[in-house]
Amino acid sequence: MPRPRFSTFAAACATAFAASLIGPATGAQATTADHYSGTLSDGATWIADKPAQWNGSLLLFSHGFGPTTAADAPSAAARQALLDAGYALVGSSYDPNGSMWALDSAERDQFAALTAFRRQVGTPTRTISVGQSMGGLINAQIARDGAGRVDGSLGLCGLVAGGVDLDNYQLDAEYTLATFFDPADADKLVNLDGQADGAALADRLTKAVETAQQSSTGRARIALAAAFLNLADWAPGQQPPARDDFAGQEEQQYAWLAQGLLGFIVPARWSVEQSAGGNTSWNKGVDYAGLLHKSSHAQQIKALYHDAGLDLRTDLNRLTRGADISADPAAVARLKRTSTAGQGLAVPLLDIHTTADQLVPVEQETAFAGRVRRAGDSTLLRQAYVARQSHCNFTTAEVVAGLHAVEHRLDTGHWDNSATPAELQQSADELDLGGAAFTDYRPNRLTGTR
């Protein structure tokens, strides 16, 4: 079977997510809704749906990375469940004239879509922003800047650590793979010429990883790269490996890589560089021994290196000595300006994340919470976790239960116990929309922040 490319892997992720949101049929007749659409001043489009029995609440949906096409719900199944419950929905495409990493325009276009809804459809009694994946980053920005325009926010699998951290920890992993398995590409990891260039690079790295997996030496070094990538060690179709099953952890990390993960994240770097106007990641001056020391996978790496008869210090020193990639300062400044969040919150925000997310590691929530805490707004933030593999792999029940928790916070002025795993689980179970797997969980520190 041919290895998935960027576009096919992205489509597979979207299809898997949509399928995960389809709950059991209840036999009830689907609610009909009036559909609206329009074009914003920068060429972005917006769409909205309002049920006949509107409850007055409007959900502003921010979609994830991919084609700049307007969306107003995470999936068709979630859309129908929300319309059935009386919510109106709205969302924009973001500016279609630039990069798919459309952070330059996304927040502006989302607020413009709200204005268009009020003018053409009606004035909501309450507005809650919702965002998933890259849209979760946009959603966090809206929660920061949206006072007077939104009342609360729900984030799903959000890329809340931001673009700079994302690019840097992905570079650390790609640099490690290239150094040990594909040295001819070690100086071709940034300043990509286009999506096709990124896809070809990803293909070479993936083939090199497949070859390396055949030896204990290769497996140890794959695990080292996976640690820098913050890669989950629980793969689809598998049971979670035991805490001390280091070989089993590596095998499942390898499964993510072999199934096309690099074919998604490497070409996506080009879109970020396109948006920022240059290379936005760097490793010059990075101490890779220190980086590993901060990783939750450090014990795994030490054990696998020992079993393979490899000297870990030698490999880490080699990475540190060879780290000479510098970023374009102007591009980094632009990415920080457009693609970070957590500098504060203006409205309550509940973030929900799967515990084994291969594209947006759950550890991003730790980095985001730290920024919100330093801004003095921790009382507005709650984070909840679902024990499941894959990116944005939520049931409709989990999404709606999260929404109800945000509504409780807005109704009472307090989170109380509404966002605890037990309360979210009970709320989701009562909905009969596909079950739920909320769990008491605390993510580790995000590796690779500069």
ABEGO torsion letter per residue (X at the ends): XBBBBAAAAAAAAAAAAAAAABBBBAGBBBBBBBBBBBBBAAGBBBBBBBBABBAGBBBBBBBBBEBBBBBABABAAAAAAAAAAGBBBBBBAEBAABBABAAAAAAAAAAAAAAAAAAAAEBBABBBBBBBEAAAAAAAAAAAAABGABABBBBBGBBAAEAAAAAAAAAAAAAAAAAAABAAAAAAABGBAEAAAAAAAAAAAAAAAAAAAABAAAAAAAAAAAAAAGBBABBBGBBBBBAABAAAAAAAAAAAAAAGAAAAAAAAAAAAAAAAGEBABBABGBBAAAAAAABAAAAAAAAAAAAAGBBAAAAAAAAAAABABBBBAAAAAAAAAAABBGAEBABBBBBBBBABBAABBAAAAAAAAAAAAAAGAAAABBBBBBBBBEBGBBBAAAAAAAAAAAAAAAAAGBAEAAABAAAAAAAAAAAGAGEBABBBBBBBBBBGBX
